[in-house]
């Protein structure tokens, strides 16, 4: 298995449980090279009688137990041989066992046994399982049980970054081999349909599937779930209705992507890139360096202020909906008062966005078209602070992210705003981390060092831009 860095499993699991609304504990699963290691695990219970592996999994995920076993504790060699704790008997190898119930002939049974993945014999002497949330030990893999909708979202989360097709298998009965053994052997997530035995003896419900993930994949799974949640892909999946017009409930990309991207391309044929970064990372500094070199700048923050000025359509809609409580003494929108309202109420925030976003996009298109007419070869930098949060990256051929370390970001925010470390940490906690934004970038400007070092990176970027094409 891949090497793992220490993880706060309680924090990770609790968040995953909330996002997926899991009914049972994700199970920490560990193979032990020496059975004496069972004695080192706190609160571990040994079976008082011979058990199946699916029973033991249930004791961990539903009964809240930490359990462990060696070969002699397992009822059948079908369990112990899959884990490499015991040899497979000859009457299994020749197909006799499977032919009694599960297949037509011994030849079918032999092929069945040959298809089942198993851990190498002799590598391990024991197995331990426990609810992962309690940080019981460093697991090799994690077993997550859920219904098909939950598993589909988990797959989507794992595919979000570094996409790859996920291929799953079904040997039939002995599904633990597909989940556990295959995950160990391939070091990849493995989804399985719990078999008859796990449902009869292990309490797996009719609608449940199981996925085994290498422990090192769990942070990736949670990160993907978090991003999908922010983009509106959540569990439970609410029904839009089979008999109604669902166009309005579809994500914008499904019906406006071609139009939006087409408008951008028609507006400007030169180099176009979005610039983003988290608070106090120095995005404005990099923007200024690029404009000093001749880039044209479009500032979404400035546009967002302009579209809510008195006399503009968005201003009237905001006041009609939210009332005069959002106006300052000067008759303009009090942005802090409005922010305090929508920060606490997602529906009100969505309503505000419906007033402002169309106008922001129109103003952006107008400014881009104007630059395109004036200078078709211009390098245009579009400063979009919430590019990742609003999922606007598809509009731009290139994304530039300015990042700093969390420590530098905290210090600079404290200095810039004259606030305490606690206040700055609270602000940062509510925002998307700079490192996560960097994962969406085509180019990352590391602004942790001196201005001269940042300027050097910007100069290199400026030279590279000459070769960028649309």
N, C-alpha and C positions, 0 to 999 in steps of 0.2 A: 504494500500500500504506500501511497505517497506520504512524505513527511508532512506533519501538521504543526502549525504554530498554536500556542495556547489560546483557547477560546473561552469566553464567558458563556457557557452553554445555557445557563438559566436565562440570561437576557435574550439570547438568540431564539431559544425555543419559545419563550413567552410571546415574543413578537410574531413568530411564525404561527403559533396557535391562534393568535388574534386575527391574523390576515387570512388564514385558511379555515378558522373555526373548527379545528380538529376535535374529534370526540375522544381520542385516546392519546396517551403519551407517545411521542417519538421515542423509539427504543435505542439506547446505546448498546452496541453489540461488539464484543471483543473476544478474539481467540487468544488463548494463553499457551505459551510454549511449555510451561511447567505447571502442572496441576496444583502445586503448592501455592501458586500466586492467588488462588481462590481465597486463601486465608488472609490475604492482605486487603481485600475489598470490604469496606465497611458495610455492615447490615446485610451481608450476603446470606441467603438461605440456600441450603442444599435440599434437593428433593427427599422426602421421606419414603418415597416409593419410586419405581421406575416410571418415567414420563416420556412423552413425545416432545420434540422441539417446539411444535406449534403450541403445546400447552404452556411451555416455559415462556414463550413470547407473550402470551396472553397474561401470564402472571405479572410481567413487567409493564405491559402497556395498559392494562385495565385494572389489575389488582394493586398496582403501585409498589411492587416488590423488586428487590434486587436478588437475582437468582444466578446460580452457577451449577455446572455439571461436568463430569467426565464421562467417558464412554460407558462405564458400568451403570451410570444413572439413567441412561436413555433406554427406552423400552425396546426399540428395534434398531437393527443395523442400518435400515434405510436412513435414519437420522444421523447416527454416528459416522457412517461412511461418507455422507455428503460433507460433513465437517472435517473429514480426514482423521477422525479419532479412532477409526476401526476399519478393518478390511471388509469388502463386500463379499458375502458368502457365495459359494459356487452356485447354489440354487437360484441366486439372483442373477449372476453373470450369464447363466445359460438360458435365461428367459422364463424359467418355471414360475417364479414368484409373480411376475406381472401377468402371466397368462392365466392365472387362477381367476382374476377379476377384470383386469383393465384392458387386455388385448386378446385377439383371437387365437394366436398361435405362439409357441415358444420362440419362433424366429422373430415375430413382432416384439415379444418381450425382451429378446436379446438386443434388438435395435433400440428399444426404449431405454434400457439400462446404459447402453453405449452413448446415448444422447444426453444423459444427465450430467451436468458439470459437477465436479467434486473437488474439494481442496486436497492437496497432496497428502498422502498417508504419512504419518509420523512427524509432520511439522508442528502439530499442536497436541496438547494433552487435555485441554479443558476449554470451556466456553463460559462467558459471563454476559448477563443482560441486565439492564436497569433503565428506569426512566431517565432520559438524557438531561432533563431539566435540573436534576439534582447534582450535576457534575460528579457522577459516581466514579468515573475513571476516564482515561483518554480512549474513546472508542475507535475501532477500526472503521466501522460502518454504522449507519443510522437507518432504522426501519421506520417508515412513515406510512400509516394506514389512513385511507380516505376514500371518498366516493369518486366516481369518474370525473365529475366537474372539478373537484379539488385537485385530482391528479393532473388534469389537463392544464390547470393554472400553474401547478408545480413544474410541469414540463416546459410551459411557456417561459417561466422564470429562469429555468436552467439554460434555455436557448437564447435568452435576451442578449447576453454578451458572449462573443466568440461562438456564434451560431454553429450548430452542427445537427445533422439529422440524428434522431434518437431511435435506435432499433431495439426492439424487445422480443422476447421469446416465450414460448410456452411448451414445456415438455409434457404437461398434463398433470397427473398426480405427482406429488413431491414438488410443489411449486416453490418451496423454500430453496431448492437448488437454483431456480431461475432468479430469485431475489438475492439470496445471501451468497451462494457459491459463485455465481456469475459476477456479482459486484466485486467480490474479492479478486477473482481471477483477471477481470478486465479493467479493474480500477475505474469503472464508470457507473453512473446510475443505472439501475435495472428495475423496470416495472414488471410486476407479475400479477396474475389473477390467482388469488388464494384458492387452493385446491379443495377437493372434497374433505380430506382429512383435516385441514386447517379450519374449515367451516364446522365440521362435526365435533372435533375435539379441541379446537383452538378458539372457538367463539367468533371467528370472522363472519361478519354479517353479509347478507345477500348483495348489498350494494358496494361492498368494500374491495378495493385494490390495495396492493402494497408496493411501495418503492423502497429499494435499498440504495442508499447514497454513500459513497466514500465520505468519511467525516470531513475531509478537506473541501468537499463540494457544498457543505451546508451554508457557509457565509455567502457563496455565490447564489444559492437558491433564495436566501432571504433578500439579498440585494435586488434580485430580479423581481421578487414579489413586491418589494417596496416601490420600485419604479413603475411596475404595471398598475399598482394601486393608485399612484399619483396620476396615471394616465386614464383612470376610470375602469380598468379591468380588475374586477373584484369578485370575491365570493361572499355571499351567494350571488349567482348570476341571475339578475332580475329578468323576468320575461317581458319582451316588448309586445307580444301578441301576434297570433297567427293570422288574424283577420283584419288588422288595421294597416294603415300606411306607415311603415317604419322608417321612411327616409329621414325624418327628423331625429330619430334616435341613433342613426348610424354615425360613427366617428367621421369628422370632416374629411379625413383622407380618402374615404370611400367614394365621396361624390364631389369633392372640390379640389382634390390633389392636382389633377391635370390642369384645371383652370388656374389655380394659384401659382404653380410652378411655371406654367405657360406665360402668365403675366410678368413674372420676374424675368424670364428669358427675353421676352419681347421688349421689356423696359430698358435692359442694358446688356450689351453683348461683351463687355469687357470683363476684367477680373472682379469677382464678387466674393466676399467672405464675411461670415458672421464672427463677431468678437464677443466673448462672454467670459464670466468668471464669478466667483463668489465675492461677498462683501470683504473689503479690505485686502484684496489680493493684488491691487495695482492695475486693474483693467483700464482705468482712465489714463494712467501714465503710459501704458502701451499704445492706447488710442492716439494720444498726443504725439508719441514718437512716430507713428505711422503717418499721421497727417503732416508732420514736419517734413516727411520724405515725399509728400505729394499726393497721398491718398485722400479721397473724398470721404467724409464721415456722415453717416446717418445715425442719429441717436434716438433709439426707441423711448428712452426715459423722457427726453425732451418732447417727443411727439405725444407721449402719454399725458404730459402736462398741458400741452397745447389744445388737445381735443376736448378737454373739460373746462376750458376757459369760458367765462360768461358770454352768452350770445351764440355759442356753438351748440349743435343739436344734442350732443352727449350731456352737456351741462343741464339742459332743460329736462332730459329724461331722468337724470340722477336726482334732481330736486323734486320732480313730480313723484318719484318712487320712494325716496328716502326722507323727504321733507326738508324744511329749512334748518333742521338740527345739524345738517352737514355743511352749512354755510358759515364762513368766518365773518368778522366784523367788517371786512372790506367787500363783502358780497360775493367773494369767490369761494370755490370749494375748499373746505378745511380738510386737507388730505388725511391728517391724523385722525380727525373725528370719523371720517368715512372708513378709514382703515380699521379703527377700533370696532366698528359695526360688522364689517364683512369678515374680519379675522375670526370671529366667534360663530359665524353662520355661513355654512357652505352654500346654501341656496341663495342667500343675499349676495355672496361673492360671485356666483354664477350670473346672477341678474346684472350686477355691475359690469361684468365682463361682456355681457351681451350688448351693453350700451357703448362700451369703449373700444373693444377689440376690432369691430368692423371699421371704425373710424381710424384707428391706429394703422391698420393694414392699408386702408385707402391712402392715407397720408404718406405711408412708406412707399407705395407704388408710385405716387405722384412725384415724390422727391427722387426716386430712382429713375423715373422716366425723364425728369428734367436733366439730371446728370448725364443720362444716356444721350440726350439730344445735344447737350453742350460738348461732351467729350466721350465719344463711343469707346475709346480705349482706356478710359479712366480706371484706376484701381479703387473700388468702392468697399469701404469697411462699414459694416452695420453693427453698431454697438447694441446688443440685446441682452440685458442683465438676466432675464428669465428665459433665455432661449431653451434650456433643457427642461425647465419646469413646465413651460407651455408647449413643449414638443414642436418647436418651430424649425428644428434643424433641417427638415426636408426642403425648406425654401432656398437653402444656400449650398452652393457647390463645395465650399470649404468651411470648416469650423475651427476657429482659433480660441483656445482656452488659456487664460492666465491663471496660474496656480502658485500657491505658496504652501509651506508646511503648516499644519494646524497651530503649532507653537508661534510661528511668525504671524499668522493671521490673527491670533488672539492678541498678541502684543501690539500689532499695528492698529487694530480696532480700538483697543483701550486708549492708545495715544491719540488717535484721530478724533474720537468722540469724547475724550476726557471722562471715561467711565471706569467703573471698577472691573476687576477680573471676573467676578461673579456675573455682573450685568452683561459683559461681553460674551461670556460663555453661554449665557441664556440665549442671546441673539444668534450665535453660531449654531447652537443646537437645533434651532427652529429652521435652519436653512440647509440646503443640499450641500454636502461636503465638497470642498474644492477638488479632492482626489476623485470623487465620483464623477464630477463634471468633466474632469480630464479624460475619463474613459470614452467620452463621446467625441473627442477632438481629432482633427486631422493634424493639427500642429499645437503643441503645448509650449507656452512661454513660461519658464521657471523664473519667478520673480523673487526668489528667496535671498538673492545676493545683492550686490551693489547696483546702482543705476547704470554704471558702465557695463556690467555683465548683462543686464537686461537689454541695454542698447545694442550690445553685440548680437544677441539672439534676434532682435528685431531687424537688424541689418541683414543677417543671414536669411530671415524670412522674406525680407523685401527683395532680395536677389532671387529667391526661389519663386516668388510670385510672377516673375517675368516668364517663367515656363508653364504657368498654370493655364489651362484651357477650360472652356465651358463645355 
